[in-house]
Every structure is written in structure tokens, then in C-alpha cells.
């Protein structure tokens, strides 16, 4: 082959190789879905539920969907974590999911900003669904990011206070506390020390102690997180300082961080029957509505009660609110069956019978207004406490962020250093946390 | 003469080309492997370290932004690097010393040697996740048997995996517990030391320490070098054990909806491979992940190069 032709051929081959690689890297799915939702097809649905009763409940919902859409078969994959989901959404391929769900509402911002999940607005418009009026307002909010809706809520979680009625009676406490000062007194009253440890702890305040995370406390204090320009505003928000100060004071009052942490390490698994609230080692627990069902499944030898988690004394009129979260549902952007996938998403998230039966089965809070009003919704008083918390106008969720929940981890990281006494200057710590959150967000944009 | 050379040259060139092609053909499995699994990923890593790439949108050029973020702003980089270097220095040294010690002990034991070998080798067979979970259970500061024993002896009971001062020593203990692989290698090397040299040394009046220093050590030095180099590389890639220990000890293990602050407690168990994963696969920040991966690569290369350069003074002439 003459030199000139050889060079040309090599250049062409190289260009082709680079183009192929570039296509492989960037994906090729278009934004407009063109598949026929009435065609015979199989959808793959990845979800995070893994407990047998939960898996059975979602399978029952899928079966009723298939009965109504005989042309669509749904292949489900259970026990999916966000890490697995992230890789699958990026990789695509024939085994990749079409419909995905995640328990980590904190990641919605990242899913929307990166375009990992398809924009659902055209689908919602086509079906005449207005998310603002269909879903609970806070849940409608946590499933979008900066006006881009890439997910819808599929049942929600509300957080409140569980308490051991037997321990309350023994300590002469007649009603659940409503303000944090009442709560502190009750927590101390319920605490029975044993040497360096505890026979019974009133409440485990440490960060990372099961559900006692920064964001779950933050809802009670009304933390705002970001200012109008989208800059981190922890240092300037008095609610944040009040949160950290209250939390550390309570930890100190109950024996101090080190002693509590040592006790925490000895406690059972959060998702198993030996949860410290089940075993009576901890008398009060900040937790979601699912704990009621888990506690009844564990057949406790004491009665439990539930109430909204207390609020700061100066916000007593806000009592009844709580932190909200839940499962989110979306369509993989790389899916080539987005119209069919939307049929499944629409059914699971907005069909009142489907939502109510699923909520009853797994004791989660319904995410649609219609389901919340349904007479078929479970009437167990423990469960109803959380349904009320979910509907309280003051209940909230942390805002969505371009890098997911990294800003929450930064706040919690400061909290751990502060409660452990490694961060002495709270104001300086908060300023540093603000700078960190802004730098992380800048990097993610 | 000149004409003859010119006439022979094309034939010679063809033979040389054929020989070169044959060599390349024989080398091709390695060359293809090298290109696909080393050269291409390395070049890609350098390329992506200068790009913003989340795995969805096409990569865009950002210059040194990722480098500046990792070295200046990413909160986990320096703690992870410090921890990895600490583990390389302490864990590798102790593993080598302990490996030689156990090897010596076991080669000296006359009765029940097989039992002891099995006893020390068995923990190595435990899968890393299971081994770490059992270790966190054993060293649980509240209920673990280790502290129960320490307390019954009136000794102070540390917080182990929950205490920032003790978390890395706890990981080191776990690594020493799984010393089986090194023990076998050192045992083989120790059994290979010529008996005559010990006899000669003894005749010269050498004590046990002198015999170890002048006979054992020079004989096993290539194996020591091997253990150090492979140990350094393995520790640079240390990922599973610290991650599992941190998750189990912090209690954030089961809920897929829970976010996990890496490196519990207080970032002390964070290692460089963990932050590569955190950046690349959790934060969708491929660019910054590539920067950290390159730092790790450069460090591993530097350590290996220094160790290999020093080998001339370390090994005897025959090695």
C-alpha cells in the first residue's frame, strides 16, 4: 500500500475508534421517548426492598399492574442500593433497569442534575398529572431539583418519637414530651446508669446513633441550609447553633459522648429484632413509621407509644411537625422503553388503590393526597400518628443539592467533632462547614 | 562490493522485518494485555483528571480544577493519605516482623508443628468482610470478649474501632491476625537456610541473635524484600477491611437510605482507595477520582522504585 493511502487508512481507523469510544462514553439515548407503550414489552424494575413482607407487597402491586397492562411484563430486581443503581444508570446495557426506585431522597439532586433519570415533565403533562396537587407538597418538592422533575414519590416516611410506655409508667411520666426542655428532663428521668454503662438509656442523642442524624434533628429546628443565592448558610442560621448546642448539652447530661458511644457500640442492629428500643435498652427513639411494624413483628413485652418529636421551646406552636423522606421512583434516561416505563411509574405512584394497599402492607405513609384521604388506609393509632406528622405544614425535608447529600454529611461531620469535644469553637466550625459545602457544590457543578 | 551489499540489503531487511514480526507475534499476548489493562486505563485516567465527567454528559475540559479541588478542598483527601501512609509504615513493618517471628517460632516447634501452622494459617482463609465483622465483634468496647478479659484483669479497655486513637491499631491487629500468607512464605524461606551455616556460626561462638543477624537475615533478605514490596502495594490498595470496620462500628450498616460519613471514627479509617470510590462512584466525580487514582499510582511507583533501588545494598550478590 502506498505511504499516502496507508496514512489515510490509519487516520480513518483512528477516527473511527475514537468516535466509537466517544459514543460508548456518552451514551446515545435521546430525550424524546418514542416507544409504543401498547407494544408487547418487558420492563426491568430495580427496587431497594428486601424484607420478605415488603418484597411480597411490591410484587402484589406489580401483578395488579400487569393485569391492567397485559402487554407489559415487569421483571423486578430487589435489594438495590444507590451505589448499585448509580453504576447501572451510567453503564446502561440490556440488563440495565428501565424503572428505578431509591430510598435515598438526598440523592435526587444528583440524579436530576446529571440527567441519570429522565425528565418526567413531558410524561406528567401527557397524563394530565399536576405533581403539586397530586402529591403531598413536601414530597413533591423533594423529588425535583431546581425545577427539574426527574422523580416522583412512591410512599413516604415521616419521623417522630417512639416511647416505651412501661418505662414511662415506671418513671411516673404520663405524656410524651412536646418541647425539647421537657424532652431532656424525660430522657434524664428514664436513664438508669449501671457502672460505666446503662441499664436503660432515656434517649441516644449521638449522631449516627441509628436515626439521630443531623437532618432528622434539623427539621425540628427549622434549619434552612442555604441562603437565597444558594450558598451554605449554616453559620448564619441561629437554628443550627441551637441544634448543636442542645444536642451536646443533652449528650453531656446523659453521661457524655464517650460513654454514650461505648454503649451505642454494644447495641443491636437497627434493622434486626435486637434494636435497642425493642430490647428496652433505650426508652425513646427518633424513628420512622416503619418502626411501629418492626416493633410489633418483634413481639415486645411492653407497649409502645408514638408522638411527634418535640420541638425547641420557642417553636412550641410548631409541635406536630417532623422530618419527611421516602422512596423515589424514576425512569432511567438510557431506557429505550420510557413510555412503557411511565405506565408503571404512573400506576405505582398515583393509582390510589395501588398506593393505599402498598402503604398498608409496608406501613409507609402514602404520598398522594387521594390516598391519604382514602377510607381504606390503615387505622392503627401508631401508624396514624405518622400520617398526621406527614401532613403537618411545618414538616420538611432537606433541600435538594447538586451533589446529593454531601452537605448533610459535612454538617453531621461537624456535629460528631463537636459532640466528641474535638471541635471547640462552634462558630468557627460552622464557618468552615459553610466553606466546605460551597466548595463541594462548586466542584459538582 | 558496494553493488553486492546493496543487492543483499533488501533480503536482509526482509529477514529482519520477519524476525521483528515474529518477536512481536510472540509478545502480542503481553503487549495486548499491557495496552488494554495498563496503558489505555493510565492514559484515560490522566485525560479524565483534566475533565469534568459525571458519566452521563460528555466530558468537558476543566484544566487543573480537579487537581486543585482534591489537594485544596476535598475534605477527605489528606486524612485518607495520612492514614494510608500510616498503614504502609506501621502495618507493613509489623506484618513483616510478625511474619518472620511466627515463621521462626513454627520452624522451631518440634511437636504439634502442623497444628500450630494450621492455627496461624486458618484466619487468612476467612473472607475479609467476615473476618472484619468478627473482629469488630471481638473488639466491641461494650460487649466484646477482648474488653471483658482486659477489664477482668484490671487493665484499661480501649474503644478499639470506635476510638480515633485506636482504630488504625485495631486494623493492624486484624492484619496481624490474618498473617497466614506471610507466615507460609517466611517458613519456606527459613527452612531453606543451609544448616551448615548455622553450625559454622555456632562453632564460631555466635549466640542466637548473632546467628539470626548474620545467617538467617542475609539468607531470607530477598523474601523480606518481596514481603515489603507486595505489602506496600497491597496496603496502598487497602479498602475492604477499613470500610467494613467503619460501617459496622458506626452502626450505619443496614439501611440503604442512610448516608455514611466515610472513615468512622473521625476519618481515621479512611484510605485512599475508599476516596477513589467515594468520588468516582458515589459523587459521580470521575475527574477528581482520577486525580486521586494518579496520586495513588505515583506513590506506589515511588515506593517500589525506592525499595528496588535499595535492593542492591540489601540483597547478596547471588540474588
Interface residues (C-beta under 8 A of the other chain):
Chain A: X22 X25 X26 X27 X48 X79 X80 X81 X82 X83 X86 X87 X89 X90 X102 X103 X104 X105 X106 X110 X114 X115 X116 X197 X208 X209 X210 X213 X258 X261 X262 X263 X264 X265 X266 X267 X269 X270 X271 X272 X325 X333 X403 X404 X405 X406 X408 X409 X410 X412 X413 X416 X417 X420 X422 X436 X439 X440 X443 X444
Chain B: X54 X55 X56 X57 X58 X59 X65 X66 X69 X73 X74 X75 X140 X141 X142 X143 X159 X161 X162 X249 X250 X251 X252 X253 X254 X255 X256 X257 X258 X259 X261 X264 X265 X266 X281 X282 X283 X284 X285 X288
